[in-house]
Amino acid sequence: MDHIEFYHPGVVWRSTLVGFGIGAATGALLGFVSGDDPKEDWFALSAGEKAAGGAILGAGVGMLVGFFIGVAGHHTFYIGGERKKYEQMRRKTIARLGL
């Protein structure tokens, strides 16, 4: 055995979907709350149009953030086939967990 991996199956996809939902909702809310632009401007958007644009932008950003958070939860420890390195890794992990 060359390495040990700790991860939960599906975490990356789940965190990406959660990021998508949170980002879309936040973007839509911020876009809607900003209200309508004055009609005298040459480029005026309604609150609904801003909400749609904010949802699209927020969903993209949220997906990226969720993806990176999910990937950060994957840990690989290289032990090079040595039981001594495995035991050191195990003790450090238990100490971090406070057990």
Phi and psi in radians as a Rosetta constraint file:
Dihedral C 1 N 2 CA 2 C 2 CIRCULARHARMONIC -1.715 0.35
Dihedral N 2 CA 2 C 2 N 3 CIRCULARHARMONIC -0.539 0.35
Dihedral C 2 N 3 CA 3 C 3 CIRCULARHARMONIC -2.657 0.35
Dihedral N 3 CA 3 C 3 N 4 CIRCULARHARMONIC 2.870 0.35
Dihedral C 3 N 4 CA 4 C 4 CIRCULARHARMONIC -2.191 0.35
Dihedral N 4 CA 4 C 4 N 5 CIRCULARHARMONIC 2.327 0.35
Dihedral C 4 N 5 CA 5 C 5 CIRCULARHARMONIC -2.040 0.35
Dihedral N 5 CA 5 C 5 N 6 CIRCULARHARMONIC 2.390 0.35
Dihedral C 5 N 6 CA 6 C 6 CIRCULARHARMONIC -2.047 0.35
Dihedral N 6 CA 6 C 6 N 7 CIRCULARHARMONIC 2.054 0.35
Dihedral C 6 N 7 CA 7 C 7 CIRCULARHARMONIC -2.832 0.35
Dihedral N 7 CA 7 C 7 N 8 CIRCULARHARMONIC 2.804 0.35
Dihedral C 7 N 8 CA 8 C 8 CIRCULARHARMONIC -1.915 0.35
Dihedral N 8 CA 8 C 8 N 9 CIRCULARHARMONIC 2.160 0.35
Dihedral C 8 N 9 CA 9 C 9 CIRCULARHARMONIC -1.016 0.35
Dihedral N 9 CA 9 C 9 N 10 CIRCULARHARMONIC 2.369 0.35
Dihedral C 9 N 10 CA 10 C 10 CIRCULARHARMONIC 1.500 0.35
Dihedral N 10 CA 10 C 10 N 11 CIRCULARHARMONIC -0.037 0.35
Dihedral C 10 N 11 CA 11 C 11 CIRCULARHARMONIC -1.152 0.35
Dihedral N 11 CA 11 C 11 N 12 CIRCULARHARMONIC -0.685 0.35
Dihedral C 11 N 12 CA 12 C 12 CIRCULARHARMONIC -1.109 0.35
Dihedral N 12 CA 12 C 12 N 13 CIRCULARHARMONIC -0.819 0.35
Dihedral C 12 N 13 CA 13 C 13 CIRCULARHARMONIC -1.171 0.35
Dihedral N 13 CA 13 C 13 N 14 CIRCULARHARMONIC -0.692 0.35
Dihedral C 13 N 14 CA 14 C 14 CIRCULARHARMONIC -1.135 0.35
Dihedral N 14 CA 14 C 14 N 15 CIRCULARHARMONIC -0.766 0.35
Dihedral C 14 N 15 CA 15 C 15 CIRCULARHARMONIC -1.190 0.35
Dihedral N 15 CA 15 C 15 N 16 CIRCULARHARMONIC -0.569 0.35
Dihedral C 15 N 16 CA 16 C 16 CIRCULARHARMONIC -1.145 0.35
Dihedral N 16 CA 16 C 16 N 17 CIRCULARHARMONIC -0.753 0.35
Dihedral C 16 N 17 CA 17 C 17 CIRCULARHARMONIC -1.174 0.35
Dihedral N 17 CA 17 C 17 N 18 CIRCULARHARMONIC -0.680 0.35
Dihedral C 17 N 18 CA 18 C 18 CIRCULARHARMONIC -1.121 0.35
Dihedral N 18 CA 18 C 18 N 19 CIRCULARHARMONIC -0.751 0.35
Dihedral C 18 N 19 CA 19 C 19 CIRCULARHARMONIC -1.073 0.35
Dihedral N 19 CA 19 C 19 N 20 CIRCULARHARMONIC -0.689 0.35
Dihedral C 19 N 20 CA 20 C 20 CIRCULARHARMONIC -1.041 0.35
Dihedral N 20 CA 20 C 20 N 21 CIRCULARHARMONIC -0.840 0.35
Dihedral C 20 N 21 CA 21 C 21 CIRCULARHARMONIC -1.142 0.35
Dihedral N 21 CA 21 C 21 N 22 CIRCULARHARMONIC -0.795 0.35
Dihedral C 21 N 22 CA 22 C 22 CIRCULARHARMONIC -1.149 0.35
Dihedral N 22 CA 22 C 22 N 23 CIRCULARHARMONIC -0.757 0.35
Dihedral C 22 N 23 CA 23 C 23 CIRCULARHARMONIC -1.120 0.35
Dihedral N 23 CA 23 C 23 N 24 CIRCULARHARMONIC -0.747 0.35
Dihedral C 23 N 24 CA 24 C 24 CIRCULARHARMONIC -1.134 0.35
Dihedral N 24 CA 24 C 24 N 25 CIRCULARHARMONIC -0.768 0.35
Dihedral C 24 N 25 CA 25 C 25 CIRCULARHARMONIC -1.138 0.35
Dihedral N 25 CA 25 C 25 N 26 CIRCULARHARMONIC -0.760 0.35
Dihedral C 25 N 26 CA 26 C 26 CIRCULARHARMONIC -1.136 0.35
Dihedral N 26 CA 26 C 26 N 27 CIRCULARHARMONIC -0.775 0.35
Dihedral C 26 N 27 CA 27 C 27 CIRCULARHARMONIC -1.101 0.35
Dihedral N 27 CA 27 C 27 N 28 CIRCULARHARMONIC -0.732 0.35
Dihedral C 27 N 28 CA 28 C 28 CIRCULARHARMONIC -1.135 0.35
Dihedral N 28 CA 28 C 28 N 29 CIRCULARHARMONIC -0.750 0.35
Dihedral C 28 N 29 CA 29 C 29 CIRCULARHARMONIC -1.101 0.35
Dihedral N 29 CA 29 C 29 N 30 CIRCULARHARMONIC -0.806 0.35
Dihedral C 29 N 30 CA 30 C 30 CIRCULARHARMONIC -1.131 0.35
Dihedral N 30 CA 30 C 30 N 31 CIRCULARHARMONIC -0.677 0.35
Dihedral C 30 N 31 CA 31 C 31 CIRCULARHARMONIC -1.149 0.35
Dihedral N 31 CA 31 C 31 N 32 CIRCULARHARMONIC -0.716 0.35
Dihedral C 31 N 32 CA 32 C 32 CIRCULARHARMONIC -1.229 0.35
Dihedral N 32 CA 32 C 32 N 33 CIRCULARHARMONIC -0.694 0.35
Dihedral C 32 N 33 CA 33 C 33 CIRCULARHARMONIC -1.164 0.35
Dihedral N 33 CA 33 C 33 N 34 CIRCULARHARMONIC -0.489 0.35
Dihedral C 33 N 34 CA 34 C 34 CIRCULARHARMONIC -1.185 0.35
Dihedral N 34 CA 34 C 34 N 35 CIRCULARHARMONIC -0.292 0.35
Dihedral C 34 N 35 CA 35 C 35 CIRCULARHARMONIC 1.376 0.35
Dihedral N 35 CA 35 C 35 N 36 CIRCULARHARMONIC -3.110 0.35
Dihedral C 35 N 36 CA 36 C 36 CIRCULARHARMONIC -1.351 0.35
Dihedral N 36 CA 36 C 36 N 37 CIRCULARHARMONIC 2.553 0.35
Dihedral C 36 N 37 CA 37 C 37 CIRCULARHARMONIC -1.369 0.35
Dihedral N 37 CA 37 C 37 N 38 CIRCULARHARMONIC 2.671 0.35
Dihedral C 37 N 38 CA 38 C 38 CIRCULARHARMONIC -1.057 0.35
Dihedral N 38 CA 38 C 38 N 39 CIRCULARHARMONIC 2.467 0.35
Dihedral C 38 N 39 CA 39 C 39 CIRCULARHARMONIC -1.220 0.35
Dihedral N 39 CA 39 C 39 N 40 CIRCULARHARMONIC -0.337 0.35
Dihedral C 39 N 40 CA 40 C 40 CIRCULARHARMONIC -1.338 0.35
Dihedral N 40 CA 40 C 40 N 41 CIRCULARHARMONIC -0.231 0.35
Dihedral C 40 N 41 CA 41 C 41 CIRCULARHARMONIC -1.250 0.35
Dihedral N 41 CA 41 C 41 N 42 CIRCULARHARMONIC 2.630 0.35
Dihedral C 41 N 42 CA 42 C 42 CIRCULARHARMONIC -1.263 0.35
Dihedral N 42 CA 42 C 42 N 43 CIRCULARHARMONIC -0.409 0.35
Dihedral C 42 N 43 CA 43 C 43 CIRCULARHARMONIC -2.228 0.35
Dihedral N 43 CA 43 C 43 N 44 CIRCULARHARMONIC 1.662 0.35
Dihedral C 43 N 44 CA 44 C 44 CIRCULARHARMONIC -2.031 0.35
Dihedral N 44 CA 44 C 44 N 45 CIRCULARHARMONIC 2.304 0.35
Dihedral C 44 N 45 CA 45 C 45 CIRCULARHARMONIC -1.992 0.35
Dihedral N 45 CA 45 C 45 N 46 CIRCULARHARMONIC 2.563 0.35
Dihedral C 45 N 46 CA 46 C 46 CIRCULARHARMONIC -1.449 0.35
Dihedral N 46 CA 46 C 46 N 47 CIRCULARHARMONIC 2.944 0.35
Dihedral C 46 N 47 CA 47 C 47 CIRCULARHARMONIC -1.105 0.35
Dihedral N 47 CA 47 C 47 N 48 CIRCULARHARMONIC -0.644 0.35
Dihedral C 47 N 48 CA 48 C 48 CIRCULARHARMONIC -1.145 0.35
Dihedral N 48 CA 48 C 48 N 49 CIRCULARHARMONIC -0.704 0.35
Dihedral C 48 N 49 CA 49 C 49 CIRCULARHARMONIC -1.156 0.35
Dihedral N 49 CA 49 C 49 N 50 CIRCULARHARMONIC -0.685 0.35
Dihedral C 49 N 50 CA 50 C 50 CIRCULARHARMONIC -1.144 0.35
Dihedral N 50 CA 50 C 50 N 51 CIRCULARHARMONIC -0.663 0.35
Dihedral C 50 N 51 CA 51 C 51 CIRCULARHARMONIC -1.120 0.35
Dihedral N 51 CA 51 C 51 N 52 CIRCULARHARMONIC -0.736 0.35
Dihedral C 51 N 52 CA 52 C 52 CIRCULARHARMONIC -1.131 0.35
Dihedral N 52 CA 52 C 52 N 53 CIRCULARHARMONIC -0.787 0.35
Dihedral C 52 N 53 CA 53 C 53 CIRCULARHARMONIC -1.118 0.35
Dihedral N 53 CA 53 C 53 N 54 CIRCULARHARMONIC -0.712 0.35
Dihedral C 53 N 54 CA 54 C 54 CIRCULARHARMONIC -1.142 0.35
Dihedral N 54 CA 54 C 54 N 55 CIRCULARHARMONIC -0.640 0.35
Dihedral C 54 N 55 CA 55 C 55 CIRCULARHARMONIC -1.145 0.35
Dihedral N 55 CA 55 C 55 N 56 CIRCULARHARMONIC -0.732 0.35
Dihedral C 55 N 56 CA 56 C 56 CIRCULARHARMONIC -1.146 0.35
Dihedral N 56 CA 56 C 56 N 57 CIRCULARHARMONIC -0.827 0.35
Dihedral C 56 N 57 CA 57 C 57 CIRCULARHARMONIC -1.135 0.35
Dihedral N 57 CA 57 C 57 N 58 CIRCULARHARMONIC -0.783 0.35
Dihedral C 57 N 58 CA 58 C 58 CIRCULARHARMONIC -1.117 0.35
Dihedral N 58 CA 58 C 58 N 59 CIRCULARHARMONIC -0.645 0.35
Dihedral C 58 N 59 CA 59 C 59 CIRCULARHARMONIC -1.122 0.35
Dihedral N 59 CA 59 C 59 N 60 CIRCULARHARMONIC -0.729 0.35
Dihedral C 59 N 60 CA 60 C 60 CIRCULARHARMONIC -1.108 0.35
Dihedral N 60 CA 60 C 60 N 61 CIRCULARHARMONIC -0.808 0.35
Dihedral C 60 N 61 CA 61 C 61 CIRCULARHARMONIC -1.147 0.35
Dihedral N 61 CA 61 C 61 N 62 CIRCULARHARMONIC -0.746 0.35
Dihedral C 61 N 62 CA 62 C 62 CIRCULARHARMONIC -1.093 0.35
Dihedral N 62 CA 62 C 62 N 63 CIRCULARHARMONIC -0.676 0.35
Dihedral C 62 N 63 CA 63 C 63 CIRCULARHARMONIC -1.100 0.35
Dihedral N 63 CA 63 C 63 N 64 CIRCULARHARMONIC -0.755 0.35
Dihedral C 63 N 64 CA 64 C 64 CIRCULARHARMONIC -1.106 0.35
Dihedral N 64 CA 64 C 64 N 65 CIRCULARHARMONIC -0.789 0.35
Dihedral C 64 N 65 CA 65 C 65 CIRCULARHARMONIC -1.109 0.35
Dihedral N 65 CA 65 C 65 N 66 CIRCULARHARMONIC -0.788 0.35
Dihedral C 65 N 66 CA 66 C 66 CIRCULARHARMONIC -1.082 0.35
Dihedral N 66 CA 66 C 66 N 67 CIRCULARHARMONIC -0.689 0.35
Dihedral C 66 N 67 CA 67 C 67 CIRCULARHARMONIC -1.090 0.35
Dihedral N 67 CA 67 C 67 N 68 CIRCULARHARMONIC -0.821 0.35
Dihedral C 67 N 68 CA 68 C 68 CIRCULARHARMONIC -1.170 0.35
Dihedral N 68 CA 68 C 68 N 69 CIRCULARHARMONIC -0.588 0.35
Dihedral C 68 N 69 CA 69 C 69 CIRCULARHARMONIC -1.149 0.35
Dihedral N 69 CA 69 C 69 N 70 CIRCULARHARMONIC -0.733 0.35
Dihedral C 69 N 70 CA 70 C 70 CIRCULARHARMONIC -1.122 0.35
Dihedral N 70 CA 70 C 70 N 71 CIRCULARHARMONIC -0.704 0.35
Dihedral C 70 N 71 CA 71 C 71 CIRCULARHARMONIC -1.187 0.35
Dihedral N 71 CA 71 C 71 N 72 CIRCULARHARMONIC -0.592 0.35
Dihedral C 71 N 72 CA 72 C 72 CIRCULARHARMONIC -1.165 0.35
Dihedral N 72 CA 72 C 72 N 73 CIRCULARHARMONIC -0.345 0.35
Dihedral C 72 N 73 CA 73 C 73 CIRCULARHARMONIC -1.399 0.35
Dihedral N 73 CA 73 C 73 N 74 CIRCULARHARMONIC -0.081 0.35
Dihedral C 73 N 74 CA 74 C 74 CIRCULARHARMONIC -1.609 0.35
Dihedral N 74 CA 74 C 74 N 75 CIRCULARHARMONIC 2.089 0.35
Dihedral C 74 N 75 CA 75 C 75 CIRCULARHARMONIC -2.041 0.35
Dihedral N 75 CA 75 C 75 N 76 CIRCULARHARMONIC 2.310 0.35
Dihedral C 75 N 76 CA 76 C 76 CIRCULARHARMONIC -2.149 0.35
Dihedral N 76 CA 76 C 76 N 77 CIRCULARHARMONIC 2.250 0.35
Dihedral C 76 N 77 CA 77 C 77 CIRCULARHARMONIC -2.001 0.35
Dihedral N 77 CA 77 C 77 N 78 CIRCULARHARMONIC 2.144 0.35
Dihedral C 77 N 78 CA 78 C 78 CIRCULARHARMONIC -1.623 0.35
Dihedral N 78 CA 78 C 78 N 79 CIRCULARHARMONIC 2.090 0.35
Dihedral C 78 N 79 CA 79 C 79 CIRCULARHARMONIC -1.976 0.35
Dihedral N 79 CA 79 C 79 N 80 CIRCULARHARMONIC -0.152 0.35
Dihedral C 79 N 80 CA 80 C 80 CIRCULARHARMONIC 1.054 0.35
Dihedral N 80 CA 80 C 80 N 81 CIRCULARHARMONIC 0.488 0.35
Dihedral C 80 N 81 CA 81 C 81 CIRCULARHARMONIC 1.312 0.35
Dihedral N 81 CA 81 C 81 N 82 CIRCULARHARMONIC 0.199 0.35
Dihedral C 81 N 82 CA 82 C 82 CIRCULARHARMONIC -1.792 0.35
Dihedral N 82 CA 82 C 82 N 83 CIRCULARHARMONIC 2.171 0.35
Dihedral C 82 N 83 CA 83 C 83 CIRCULARHARMONIC -1.117 0.35
Dihedral N 83 CA 83 C 83 N 84 CIRCULARHARMONIC -0.564 0.35
Dihedral C 83 N 84 CA 84 C 84 CIRCULARHARMONIC -1.072 0.35
Dihedral N 84 CA 84 C 84 N 85 CIRCULARHARMONIC -0.769 0.35
Dihedral C 84 N 85 CA 85 C 85 CIRCULARHARMONIC -1.142 0.35
Dihedral N 85 CA 85 C 85 N 86 CIRCULARHARMONIC -0.634 0.35
Dihedral C 85 N 86 CA 86 C 86 CIRCULARHARMONIC -1.098 0.35
Dihedral N 86 CA 86 C 86 N 87 CIRCULARHARMONIC -0.784 0.35
Dihedral C 86 N 87 CA 87 C 87 CIRCULARHARMONIC -1.112 0.35
Dihedral N 87 CA 87 C 87 N 88 CIRCULARHARMONIC -0.691 0.35
Dihedral C 87 N 88 CA 88 C 88 CIRCULARHARMONIC -1.099 0.35
Dihedral N 88 CA 88 C 88 N 89 CIRCULARHARMONIC -0.774 0.35
Dihedral C 88 N 89 CA 89 C 89 CIRCULARHARMONIC -1.091 0.35
Dihedral N 89 CA 89 C 89 N 90 CIRCULARHARMONIC -0.741 0.35
Dihedral C 89 N 90 CA 90 C 90 CIRCULARHARMONIC -1.112 0.35
Dihedral N 90 CA 90 C 90 N 91 CIRCULARHARMONIC -0.752 0.35
Dihedral C 90 N 91 CA 91 C 91 CIRCULARHARMONIC -1.126 0.35
Dihedral N 91 CA 91 C 91 N 92 CIRCULARHARMONIC -0.728 0.35
Dihedral C 91 N 92 CA 92 C 92 CIRCULARHARMONIC -1.115 0.35
Dihedral N 92 CA 92 C 92 N 93 CIRCULARHARMONIC -0.704 0.35
Dihedral C 92 N 93 CA 93 C 93 CIRCULARHARMONIC -1.132 0.35
Dihedral N 93 CA 93 C 93 N 94 CIRCULARHARMONIC -0.755 0.35
Dihedral C 93 N 94 CA 94 C 94 CIRCULARHARMONIC -1.139 0.35
Dihedral N 94 CA 94 C 94 N 95 CIRCULARHARMONIC -0.674 0.35
Dihedral C 94 N 95 CA 95 C 95 CIRCULARHARMONIC -1.152 0.35
Dihedral N 95 CA 95 C 95 N 96 CIRCULARHARMONIC -0.679 0.35
Dihedral C 95 N 96 CA 96 C 96 CIRCULARHARMONIC -1.117 0.35
Dihedral N 96 CA 96 C 96 N 97 CIRCULARHARMONIC -0.636 0.35
Dihedral C 96 N 97 CA 97 C 97 CIRCULARHARMONIC -1.341 0.35
Dihedral N 97 CA 97 C 97 N 98 CIRCULARHARMONIC -0.243 0.35
Dihedral C 97 N 98 CA 98 C 98 CIRCULARHARMONIC 1.324 0.35
Dihedral N 98 CA 98 C 98 N 99 CIRCULARHARMONIC 0.494 0.35
